[in-house]
Structure formats: structure tokens, C-alpha cells
Amino acid sequence: MRKIRKGDDVVIMVGKDNGKRGTVLRVLPEVDKLVVENVNIVKKHTKPNPQAGVPGGILEKEMPVHVSNVMLYNPQTKKGDRVSFRVLEDGRKVRVFKSTDEVVDV
């Protein structure tokens, strides 16, 4: 079980996008990276390919960010927060915010 999953709101803690908030679009577990919406945007120059119908030009796309550079957003404190795991009485394993002891997964 991962501490940050697809669809989570995260806060960027390091780098040029420090302080930005976004939703996780993809998780790349083999390299411990995340693709976050509207964060770490780069310009990619592409050549036209008429056979594939791809026009050339400059595209803006999101690149992956390392998991260690983001924190899960806690709506109660309105900041990034660390996450731990807890097993509930019914046997489910859930994520919990460290600062407030609130359950992330409902």
C-alpha cells in the first residue's frame, strides 16, 4: 500500500513549483515518481509526422516529480502532512494524517 495514490491532493515542497497544490494523475511505482496536475510543466519540441497525423510544434506537458518532494494535503490544517498507516477494528488498513490522527481513506 502506497502513502500517495492516484487522485490524492498533494502539495509540492521542493523546487520551482514549491507551494503549488495539485491532484496526482499517475503514479510511477518503479521509479518512485508522481505526475501531478499543472506541476513541473516543461516544453517539448516535436517534429511533425504526417503518417501518424501528428503536427509539429512546442507542446507543454507535465513531467514526473519524486515522491519525496510532495506531501499529502490535509484540508483541516490547510498544509501538507505526513501519513502513517493504522489497522482499524474491522481489519481494514487505512492511511492516517500524523498531525491530526484523522483517517485519509473513508
LUMGU-695847 format. One record per atom (N, C-alpha, C): residue in three letters; atom name; x, y, z. Coordinates in Angstrom, 3 decimals, always signed. Example, Ala and Ser with C-alpha at 12.3 -4.5 7.8 and 13.67 -1.06 7.14 Angstrom:
@type->ala | atom->N | X->+13.190 | Y->-5.690 | Z->+7.800
@type->ala | atom->CA | X->+12.300 | Y->-4.500 | Z->+7.800
@type->ala | atom->C | X->+13.200 | Y->-3.300 | Z->+7.800
@type->ser | atom->N | X->+12.850 | Y->-2.250 | Z->+7.080
@type->ser | atom->CA | X->+13.670 | Y->-1.060 | Z->+7.140
@type->ser | atom->C | X->+12.900 | Y->+0.030 | Z->+7.870
// end
This chain:
@type->met | atom->N | X->+0.845 | Y->-1.182 | Z->+0.000
@type->met | atom->CA | X->+0.000 | Y->+0.000 | Z->+0.000
@type->met | atom->C | X->+0.888 | Y->+1.243 | Z->+0.000
@type->arg | atom->N | X->+0.562 | Y->+2.186 | Z->-0.857
@type->arg | atom->CA | X->+1.359 | Y->+3.397 | Z->-1.004
@type->arg | atom->C | X->+0.773 | Y->+4.539 | Z->-0.189
@type->lys | atom->N | X->+1.655 | Y->+5.436 | Z->+0.260
@type->lys | atom->CA | X->+1.200 | Y->+6.581 | Z->+1.045
@type->lys | atom->C | X->+0.506 | Y->+7.619 | Z->+0.179
@type->ile | atom->N | X->+0.905 | Y->+7.742 | Z->-1.081
@type->ile | atom->CA | X->+0.263 | Y->+8.680 | Z->-2.000
@type->ile | atom->C | X->-0.240 | Y->+7.893 | Z->-3.196
@type->arg | atom->N | X->-1.515 | Y->+8.126 | Z->-3.545
@type->arg | atom->CA | X->-2.148 | Y->+7.370 | Z->-4.618
@type->arg | atom->C | X->-2.711 | Y->+8.302 | Z->-5.680
@type->lys | atom->N | X->-3.145 | Y->+7.722 | Z->-6.781
@type->lys | atom->CA | X->-3.780 | Y->+8.482 | Z->-7.854
@type->lys | atom->C | X->-5.058 | Y->+9.130 | Z->-7.320
@type->gly | atom->N | X->-5.236 | Y->+10.407 | Z->-7.640
@type->gly | atom->CA | X->-6.426 | Y->+11.122 | Z->-7.203
@type->gly | atom->C | X->-6.250 | Y->+11.906 | Z->-5.914
@type->asp | atom->N | X->-5.133 | Y->+11.726 | Z->-5.210
@type->asp | atom->CA | X->-4.877 | Y->+12.461 | Z->-3.966
@type->asp | atom->C | X->-4.489 | Y->+13.904 | Z->-4.264
@type->asp | atom->N | X->-4.850 | Y->+14.815 | Z->-3.355
@type->asp | atom->CA | X->-4.375 | Y->+16.195 | Z->-3.422
@type->asp | atom->C | X->-3.037 | Y->+16.254 | Z->-2.709
@type->val | atom->N | X->-2.034 | Y->+16.826 | Z->-3.370
@type->val | atom->CA | X->-0.698 | Y->+16.918 | Z->-2.784
@type->val | atom->C | X->-0.192 | Y->+18.351 | Z->-2.879
@type->val | atom->N | X->+0.788 | Y->+18.672 | Z->-2.030
@type->val | atom->CA | X->+1.458 | Y->+19.965 | Z->-2.026
@type->val | atom->C | X->+2.920 | Y->+19.717 | Z->-2.381
@type->ile | atom->N | X->+3.462 | Y->+20.512 | Z->-3.309
@type->ile | atom->CA | X->+4.870 | Y->+20.400 | Z->-3.688
@type->ile | atom->C | X->+5.690 | Y->+21.133 | Z->-2.638
@type->met | atom->N | X->+6.713 | Y->+20.470 | Z->-2.102
@type->met | atom->CA | X->+7.500 | Y->+21.032 | Z->-1.007
@type->met | atom->C | X->+8.861 | Y->+21.576 | Z->-1.449
@type->val | atom->N | X->+9.353 | Y->+21.169 | Z->-2.630
@type->val | atom->CA | X->+10.713 | Y->+21.497 | Z->-3.047
@type->val | atom->C | X->+10.702 | Y->+21.856 | Z->-4.529
@type->gly | atom->N | X->+11.584 | Y->+22.761 | Z->-4.926
@type->gly | atom->CA | X->+11.794 | Y->+23.030 | Z->-6.337
@type->gly | atom->C | X->+11.101 | Y->+24.275 | Z->-6.834
@type->lys | atom->N | X->+11.038 | Y->+24.406 | Z->-8.159
@type->lys | atom->CA | X->+10.495 | Y->+25.620 | Z->-8.771
@type->lys | atom->C | X->+8.993 | Y->+25.765 | Z->-8.544
@type->asp | atom->N | X->+8.306 | Y->+24.672 | Z->-8.285
@type->asp | atom->CA | X->+6.859 | Y->+24.706 | Z->-8.043
@type->asp | atom->C | X->+6.522 | Y->+24.606 | Z->-6.560
@type->asn | atom->N | X->+7.442 | Y->+24.995 | Z->-5.707
@type->asn | atom->CA | X->+7.259 | Y->+24.914 | Z->-4.254
@type->asn | atom->C | X->+5.983 | Y->+25.644 | Z->-3.825
@type->gly | atom->N | X->+5.134 | Y->+24.946 | Z->-3.048
@type->gly | atom->CA | X->+3.910 | Y->+25.540 | Z->-2.535
@type->gly | atom->C | X->+2.686 | Y->+25.303 | Z->-3.402
@type->lys | atom->N | X->+2.875 | Y->+24.831 | Z->-4.638
@type->lys | atom->CA | X->+1.728 | Y->+24.573 | Z->-5.510
@type->lys | atom->C | X->+0.987 | Y->+23.329 | Z->-5.053
@type->arg | atom->N | X->-0.320 | Y->+23.331 | Z->-5.315
@type->arg | atom->CA | X->-1.167 | Y->+22.198 | Z->-4.956
@type->arg | atom->C | X->-1.744 | Y->+21.605 | Z->-6.229
@type->gly | atom->N | X->-1.854 | Y->+20.281 | Z->-6.273
@type->gly | atom->CA | X->-2.415 | Y->+19.638 | Z->-7.449
@type->gly | atom->C | X->-2.865 | Y->+18.220 | Z->-7.137
@type->thr | atom->N | X->-3.514 | Y->+17.610 | Z->-8.114
@type->thr | atom->CA | X->-4.020 | Y->+16.250 | Z->-7.988
@type->thr | atom->C | X->-3.065 | Y->+15.296 | Z->-8.688
@type->val | atom->N | X->-2.847 | Y->+14.144 | Z->-8.091
@type->val | atom->CA | X->-1.964 | Y->+13.131 | Z->-8.684
@type->val | atom->C | X->-2.695 | Y->+12.493 | Z->-9.863
@type->leu | atom->N | X->-2.085 | Y->+12.579 | Z->-11.049
@type->leu | atom->CA | X->-2.672 | Y->+11.997 | Z->-12.251
@type->leu | atom->C | X->-2.209 | Y->+10.563 | Z->-12.473
@type->arg | atom->N | X->-0.922 | Y->+10.308 | Z->-12.185
@type->arg | atom->CA | X->-0.344 | Y->+8.979 | Z->-12.383
@type->arg | atom->C | X->+0.689 | Y->+8.711 | Z->-11.320
@type->val | atom->N | X->+0.845 | Y->+7.449 | Z->-10.952
@type->val | atom->CA | X->+1.898 | Y->+7.016 | Z->-10.033
@type->val | atom->C | X->+2.803 | Y->+6.076 | Z->-10.804
@type->leu | atom->N | X->+4.110 | Y->+6.358 | Z->-10.760
@type->leu | atom->CA | X->+5.101 | Y->+5.503 | Z->-11.417
@type->leu | atom->C | X->+5.880 | Y->+4.774 | Z->-10.329
@type->pro | atom->N | X->+5.397 | Y->+3.602 | Z->-9.865
@type->pro | atom->CA | X->+5.995 | Y->+2.942 | Z->-8.702
@type->pro | atom->C | X->+7.408 | Y->+2.425 | Z->-8.935
@type->glu | atom->N | X->+7.758 | Y->+2.093 | Z->-10.177
@type->glu | atom->CA | X->+9.086 | Y->+1.525 | Z->-10.419
@type->glu | atom->C | X->+10.201 | Y->+2.543 | Z->-10.220
@type->val | atom->N | X->+9.891 | Y->+3.851 | Z->-10.328
@type->val | atom->CA | X->+10.903 | Y->+4.886 | Z->-10.125
@type->val | atom->C | X->+10.530 | Y->+5.838 | Z->-8.986
@type->asp | atom->N | X->+9.487 | Y->+5.518 | Z->-8.216
@type->asp | atom->CA | X->+9.011 | Y->+6.336 | Z->-7.087
@type->asp | atom->C | X->+8.730 | Y->+7.773 | Z->-7.496
@type->lys | atom->N | X->+7.989 | Y->+7.948 | Z->-8.582
@type->lys | atom->CA | X->+7.651 | Y->+9.295 | Z->-9.051
@type->lys | atom->C | X->+6.153 | Y->+9.419 | Z->-9.273
@type->leu | atom->N | X->+5.687 | Y->+10.683 | Z->-9.283
@type->leu | atom->CA | X->+4.280 | Y->+11.004 | Z->-9.492
@type->leu | atom->C | X->+4.169 | Y->+12.037 | Z->-10.596
@type->val | atom->N | X->+3.077 | Y->+11.988 | Z->-11.338
@type->val | atom->CA | X->+2.750 | Y->+13.061 | Z->-12.268
@type->val | atom->C | X->+1.601 | Y->+13.824 | Z->-11.629
@type->val | atom->N | X->+1.849 | Y->+15.125 | Z->-11.346
@type->val | atom->CA | X->+0.876 | Y->+15.963 | Z->-10.655
@type->val | atom->C | X->+0.338 | Y->+16.994 | Z->-11.634
@type->glu | atom->N | X->-0.975 | Y->+17.238 | Z->-11.564
@type->glu | atom->CA | X->-1.654 | Y->+18.159 | Z->-12.465
@type->glu | atom->C | X->-1.098 | Y->+19.579 | Z->-12.327
@type->asn | atom->N | X->-0.725 | Y->+20.186 | Z->-13.458
@type->asn | atom->CA | X->-0.222 | Y->+21.567 | Z->-13.551
@type->asn | atom->C | X->+1.031 | Y->+21.830 | Z->-12.714
@type->val | atom->N | X->+1.874 | Y->+20.818 | Z->-12.540
@type->val | atom->CA | X->+3.122 | Y->+20.975 | Z->-11.790
@type->val | atom->C | X->+4.249 | Y->+20.389 | Z->-12.625
@type->asn | atom->N | X->+5.436 | Y->+21.017 | Z->-12.568
@type->asn | atom->CA | X->+6.626 | Y->+20.581 | Z->-13.295
@type->asn | atom->C | X->+6.351 | Y->+20.520 | Z->-14.798
@type->ile | atom->N | X->+5.813 | Y->+21.608 | Z->-15.344
@type->ile | atom->CA | X->+5.471 | Y->+21.686 | Z->-16.762
@type->ile | atom->C | X->+6.730 | Y->+22.047 | Z->-17.563
@type->val | atom->N | X->+6.972 | Y->+21.279 | Z->-18.618
@type->val | atom->CA | X->+8.114 | Y->+21.523 | Z->-19.497
@type->val | atom->C | X->+7.602 | Y->+21.692 | Z->-20.928
@type->lys | atom->N | X->+8.437 | Y->+22.318 | Z->-21.766
@type->lys | atom->CA | X->+8.100 | Y->+22.474 | Z->-23.179
@type->lys | atom->C | X->+8.862 | Y->+21.425 | Z->-23.969
@type->lys | atom->N | X->+8.130 | Y->+20.649 | Z->-24.765
@type->lys | atom->CA | X->+8.740 | Y->+19.582 | Z->-25.565
@type->lys | atom->C | X->+8.558 | Y->+19.939 | Z->-27.036
@type->his | atom->N | X->+9.671 | Y->+19.979 | Z->-27.761
@type->his | atom->CA | X->+9.636 | Y->+20.284 | Z->-29.187
@type->his | atom->C | X->+9.439 | Y->+18.982 | Z->-29.952
@type->thr | atom->N | X->+8.404 | Y->+18.920 | Z->-30.784
@type->thr | atom->CA | X->+8.109 | Y->+17.693 | Z->-31.528
@type->thr | atom->C | X->+8.177 | Y->+17.964 | Z->-33.022
@type->lys | atom->N | X->+8.664 | Y->+16.980 | Z->-33.757
@type->lys | atom->CA | X->+8.700 | Y->+17.062 | Z->-35.210
@type->lys | atom->C | X->+7.352 | Y->+16.610 | Z->-35.755
@type->pro | atom->N | X->+6.927 | Y->+17.153 | Z->-36.874
@type->pro | atom->CA | X->+5.679 | Y->+16.667 | Z->-37.465
@type->pro | atom->C | X->+5.846 | Y->+15.263 | Z->-38.044
@type->asn | atom->N | X->+4.814 | Y->+14.463 | Z->-37.949
@type->asn | atom->CA | X->+4.805 | Y->+13.116 | Z->-38.528
@type->asn | atom->C | X->+3.512 | Y->+12.974 | Z->-39.326
@type->pro | atom->N | X->+3.557 | Y->+13.201 | Z->-40.633
@type->pro | atom->CA | X->+2.331 | Y->+13.171 | Z->-41.432
@type->pro | atom->C | X->+1.667 | Y->+11.792 | Z->-41.485
@type->gln | atom->N | X->+2.464 | Y->+10.718 | Z->-41.415
@type->gln | atom->CA | X->+1.873 | Y->+9.377 | Z->-41.464
@type->gln | atom->C | X->+1.031 | Y->+9.091 | Z->-40.234
@type->ala | atom->N | X->+1.456 | Y->+9.570 | Z->-39.055
@type->ala | atom->CA | X->+0.700 | Y->+9.351 | Z->-37.828
@type->ala | atom->C | X->-0.289 | Y->+10.481 | Z->-37.579
@type->gly | atom->N | X->-0.236 | Y->+11.528 | Z->-38.397
@type->gly | atom->CA | X->-1.150 | Y->+12.653 | Z->-38.218
@type->gly | atom->C | X->-0.778 | Y->+13.538 | Z->-37.046
@type->val | atom->N | X->+0.508 | Y->+13.554 | Z->-36.678
@type->val | atom->CA | X->+0.960 | Y->+14.352 | Z->-35.536
@type->val | atom->C | X->+1.530 | Y->+15.667 | Z->-36.061
@type->pro | atom->N | X->+0.935 | Y->+16.805 | Z->-35.653
@type->pro | atom->CA | X->+1.512 | Y->+18.079 | Z->-36.085
@type->pro | atom->C | X->+2.751 | Y->+18.404 | Z->-35.257
@type->gly | atom->N | X->+3.665 | Y->+19.147 | Z->-35.858
@type->gly | atom->CA | X->+4.858 | Y->+19.558 | Z->-35.135
@type->gly | atom->C | X->+4.566 | Y->+20.782 | Z->-34.293
@type->gly | atom->N | X->+5.509 | Y->+21.120 | Z->-33.428
@type->gly | atom->CA | X->+5.344 | Y->+22.318 | Z->-32.619
@type->gly | atom->C | X->+5.903 | Y->+22.136 | Z->-31.228
@type->ile | atom->N | X->+5.532 | Y->+23.057 | Z->-30.366
@type->ile | atom->CA | X->+6.001 | Y->+23.033 | Z->-28.982
@type->ile | atom->C | X->+4.823 | Y->+22.654 | Z->-28.097
@type->leu | atom->N | X->+4.949 | Y->+21.524 | Z->-27.421
@type->leu | atom->CA | X->+3.906 | Y->+21.039 | Z->-26.515
@type->leu | atom->C | X->+4.310 | Y->+21.309 | Z->-25.081
@type->glu | atom->N | X->+3.333 | Y->+21.618 | Z->-24.231
@type->glu | atom->CA | X->+3.597 | Y->+21.724 | Z->-22.792
@type->glu | atom->C | X->+3.034 | Y->+20.475 | Z->-22.134
@type->lys | atom->N | X->+3.857 | Y->+19.808 | Z->-21.332
@type->lys | atom->CA | X->+3.401 | Y->+18.582 | Z->-20.668
@type->lys | atom->C | X->+3.955 | Y->+18.520 | Z->-19.259
@type->glu | atom->N | X->+3.274 | Y->+17.727 | Z->-18.414
@type->glu | atom->CA | X->+3.713 | Y->+17.542 | Z->-17.035
@type->glu | atom->C | X->+4.724 | Y->+16.416 | Z->-16.975
@type->met | atom->N | X->+5.796 | Y->+16.657 | Z->-16.251
@type->met | atom->CA | X->+6.813 | Y->+15.640 | Z->-16.055
@type->met | atom->C | X->+6.711 | Y->+15.120 | Z->-14.623
@type->pro | atom->N | X->+7.239 | Y->+13.911 | Z->-14.361
@type->pro | atom->CA | X->+7.138 | Y->+13.326 | Z->-13.027
@type->pro | atom->C | X->+7.946 | Y->+14.081 | Z->-11.970
@type->val | atom->N | X->+7.463 | Y->+14.011 | Z->-10.728
@type->val | atom->CA | X->+8.112 | Y->+14.590 | Z->-9.558
@type->val | atom->C | X->+8.378 | Y->+13.442 | Z->-8.592
@type->his | atom->N | X->+9.513 | Y->+13.461 | Z->-7.912
@type->his | atom->CA | X->+9.824 | Y->+12.393 | Z->-6.967
@type->his | atom->C | X->+8.881 | Y->+12.444 | Z->-5.767
@type->val | atom->N | X->+8.531 | Y->+11.275 | Z->-5.252
@type->val | atom->CA | X->+7.577 | Y->+11.160 | Z->-4.142
@type->val | atom->C | X->+8.067 | Y->+11.913 | Z->-2.904
@type->ser | atom->N | X->+9.379 | Y->+11.979 | Z->-2.701
@type->ser | atom->CA | X->+9.911 | Y->+12.628 | Z->-1.512
@type->ser | atom->C | X->+9.731 | Y->+14.140 | Z->-1.542
@type->asn | atom->N | X->+9.388 | Y->+14.696 | Z->-2.699
@type->asn | atom->CA | X->+9.228 | Y->+16.141 | Z->-2.829
@type->asn | atom->C | X->+7.790 | Y->+16.613 | Z->-2.674
@type->val | atom->N | X->+6.868 | Y->+15.716 | Z->-2.339
@type->val | atom->CA | X->+5.468 | Y->+16.103 | Z->-2.158
@type->val | atom->C | X->+4.962 | Y->+15.603 | Z->-0.812
@type->met | atom->N | X->+3.910 | Y->+16.277 | Z->-0.313
@type->met | atom->CA | X->+3.225 | Y->+15.832 | Z->+0.904
@type->met | atom->C | X->+1.733 | Y->+15.813 | Z->+0.621
@type->leu | atom->N | X->+1.038 | Y->+14.908 | Z->+1.256
@type->leu | atom->CA | X->-0.404 | Y->+14.825 | Z->+1.121
@type->leu | atom->C | X->-1.048 | Y->+16.052 | Z->+1.751
@type->tyr | atom->N | X->-2.039 | Y->+16.654 | Z->+1.068
@type->tyr | atom->CA | X->-2.691 | Y->+17.872 | Z->+1.559
@type->tyr | atom->C | X->-3.728 | Y->+17.510 | Z->+2.619
@type->asn | atom->N | X->-3.630 | Y->+18.172 | Z->+3.780
@type->asn | atom->CA | X->-4.575 | Y->+17.971 | Z->+4.871
@type->asn | atom->C | X->-5.555 | Y->+19.138 | Z->+4.871
@type->pro | atom->N | X->-6.841 | Y->+18.907 | Z->+4.559
@type->pro | atom->CA | X->-7.798 | Y->+20.015 | Z->+4.484
@type->pro | atom->C | X->-8.061 | Y->+20.684 | Z->+5.841
@type->gln | atom->N | X->-7.850 | Y->+19.980 | Z->+6.950
@type->gln | atom->CA | X->-8.075 | Y->+20.579 | Z->+8.277
@type->gln | atom->C | X->-7.033 | Y->+21.633 | Z->+8.593
@type->thr | atom->N | X->-5.761 | Y->+21.309 | Z->+8.372
@type->thr | atom->CA | X->-4.690 | Y->+22.247 | Z->+8.688
@type->thr | atom->C | X->-4.342 | Y->+23.138 | Z->+7.503
@type->lys | atom->N | X->-4.880 | Y->+22.805 | Z->+6.308
@type->lys | atom->CA | X->-4.598 | Y->+23.532 | Z->+5.070
@type->lys | atom->C | X->-3.106 | Y->+23.570 | Z->+4.741
@type->lys | atom->N | X->-2.407 | Y->+22.471 | Z->+5.053
@type->lys | atom->CA | X->-0.975 | Y->+22.329 | Z->+4.764
@type->lys | atom->C | X->-0.701 | Y->+20.897 | Z->+4.331
@type->gly | atom->N | X->+0.549 | Y->+20.661 | Z->+3.915
@type->gly | atom->CA | X->+0.978 | Y->+19.304 | Z->+3.637
@type->gly | atom->C | X->+1.201 | Y->+18.567 | Z->+4.950
@type->asp | atom->N | X->+0.944 | Y->+17.263 | Z->+4.949
@type->asp | atom->CA | X->+1.047 | Y->+16.496 | Z->+6.182
@type->asp | atom->C | X->+1.647 | Y->+15.130 | Z->+5.899
@type->arg | atom->N | X->+2.337 | Y->+14.585 | Z->+6.917
@type->arg | atom->CA | X->+2.880 | Y->+13.240 | Z->+6.797
@type->arg | atom->C | X->+1.765 | Y->+12.218 | Z->+7.020
@type->val | atom->N | X->+2.002 | Y->+11.011 | Z->+6.530
@type->val | atom->CA | X->+0.979 | Y->+9.974 | Z->+6.564
@type->val | atom->C | X->+1.553 | Y->+8.712 | Z->+7.185
@type->ser | atom->N | X->+0.736 | Y->+8.056 | Z->+8.020
@type->ser | atom->CA | X->+1.105 | Y->+6.748 | Z->+8.558
@type->ser | atom->C | X->-0.045 | Y->+5.787 | Z->+8.290
@type->phe | atom->N | X->+0.127 | Y->+4.548 | Z->+8.698
@type->phe | atom->CA | X->-0.904 | Y->+3.532 | Z->+8.490
@type->phe | atom->C | X->-1.427 | Y->+3.041 | Z->+9.829
@type->arg | atom->N | X->-2.695 | Y->+2.639 | Z->+9.834
@type->arg | atom->CA | X->-3.308 | Y->+2.082 | Z->+11.029
@type->arg | atom->C | X->-4.294 | Y->+1.006 | Z->+10.599
@type->val | atom->N | X->-4.397 | Y->-0.050 | Z->+11.392
@type->val | atom->CA | X->-5.362 | Y->-1.106 | Z->+11.126
@type->val | atom->C | X->-6.565 | Y->-0.854 | Z->+12.024
@type->leu | atom->N | X->-7.747 | Y->-0.741 | Z->+11.410
@type->leu | atom->CA | X->-8.979 | Y->-0.490 | Z->+12.171
@type->leu | atom->C | X->-9.486 | Y->-1.776 | Z->+12.814
@type->glu | atom->N | X->-10.515 | Y->-1.645 | Z->+13.658
@type->glu | atom->CA | X->-11.072 | Y->-2.809 | Z->+14.360
@type->glu | atom->C | X->-11.644 | Y->-3.844 | Z->+13.397
@type->asp | atom->N | X->-12.188 | Y->-3.373 | Z->+12.259
@type->asp | atom->CA | X->-12.768 | Y->-4.315 | Z->+11.295
@type->asp | atom->C | X->-11.717 | Y->-4.949 | Z->+10.383
@type->gly | atom->N | X->-10.424 | Y->-4.647 | Z->+10.610
@type->gly | atom->CA | X->-9.350 | Y->-5.290 | Z->+9.873
@type->gly | atom->C | X->-8.851 | Y->-4.517 | Z->+8.665
@type->arg | atom->N | X->-9.478 | Y->-3.366 | Z->+8.368
@type->arg | atom->CA | X->-9.024 | Y->-2.576 | Z->+7.226
@type->arg | atom->C | X->-7.772 | Y->-1.790 | Z->+7.583
@type->lys | atom->N | X->-6.857 | Y->-1.686 | Z->+6.618
@type->lys | atom->CA | X->-5.647 | Y->-0.889 | Z->+6.790
@type->lys | atom->C | X->-5.896 | Y->+0.449 | Z->+6.109
@type->val | atom->N | X->-5.776 | Y->+1.549 | Z->+6.853
@type->val | atom->CA | X->-6.081 | Y->+2.872 | Z->+6.322
@type->val | atom->C | X->-4.915 | Y->+3.824 | Z->+6.536
@type->arg | atom->N | X->-4.892 | Y->+4.901 | Z->+5.737
@type->arg | atom->CA | X->-3.896 | Y->+5.950 | Z->+5.902
@type->arg | atom->C | X->-4.422 | Y->+6.972 | Z->+6.909
@type->val | atom->N | X->-3.508 | Y->+7.513 | Z->+7.725
@type->val | atom->CA | X->-3.875 | Y->+8.450 | Z->+8.783
@type->val | atom->C | X->-2.908 | Y->+9.627 | Z->+8.738
@type->phe | atom->N | X->-3.445 | Y->+10.878 | Z->+8.883
@type->phe | atom->CA | X->-2.578 | Y->+12.042 | Z->+8.987
@type->phe | atom->C | X->-1.875 | Y->+12.019 | Z->+10.337
@type->lys | atom->N | X->-0.567 | Y->+12.306 | Z->+10.342
@type->lys | atom->CA | X->+0.212 | Y->+12.245 | Z->+11.582
@type->lys | atom->C | X->-0.164 | Y->+13.356 | Z->+12.555
@type->ser | atom->N | X->-0.453 | Y->+14.577 | Z->+12.056
@type->ser | atom->CA | X->-0.672 | Y->+15.707 | Z->+12.945
@type->ser | atom->C | X->-2.029 | Y->+15.663 | Z->+13.632
@type->thr | atom->N | X->-3.066 | Y->+15.230 | Z->+12.917
@type->thr | atom->CA | X->-4.422 | Y->+15.276 | Z->+13.481
@type->thr | atom->C | X->-5.018 | Y->+13.903 | Z->+13.791
@type->asp | atom->N | X->-4.340 | Y->+12.830 | Z->+13.441
@type->asp | atom->CA | X->-4.843 | Y->+11.467 | Z->+13.623
@type->asp | atom->C | X->-6.158 | Y->+11.211 | Z->+12.902
@type->glu | atom->N | X->-6.448 | Y->+11.989 | Z->+11.846
@type->glu | atom->CA | X->-7.651 | Y->+11.791 | Z->+11.041
@type->glu | atom->C | X->-7.383 | Y->+10.743 | Z->+9.970
@type->val | atom->N | X->-8.386 | Y->+9.950 | Z->+9.651
@type->val | atom->CA | X->-8.267 | Y->+8.914 | Z->+8.627
@type->val | atom->C | X->-8.387 | Y->+9.577 | Z->+7.256
@type->val | atom->N | X->-7.466 | Y->+9.275 | Z->+6.344
@type->val | atom->CA | X->-7.492 | Y->+9.823 | Z->+4.993
@type->val | atom->C | X->-8.511 | Y->+9.082 | Z->+4.153
@type->asp | atom->N | X->-8.487 | Y->+7.752 | Z->+4.200
@type->asp | atom->CA | X->-9.385 | Y->+6.913 | Z->+3.394
@type->asp | atom->C | X->-10.704 | Y->+6.723 | Z->+4.136
@type->val | atom->N | X->-11.781 | Y->+7.032 | Z->+3.435
@type->val | atom->CA | X->-13.098 | Y->+6.834 | Z->+4.076
@type->val | atom->C | X->-13.855 | Y->+5.762 | Z->+3.348
// end
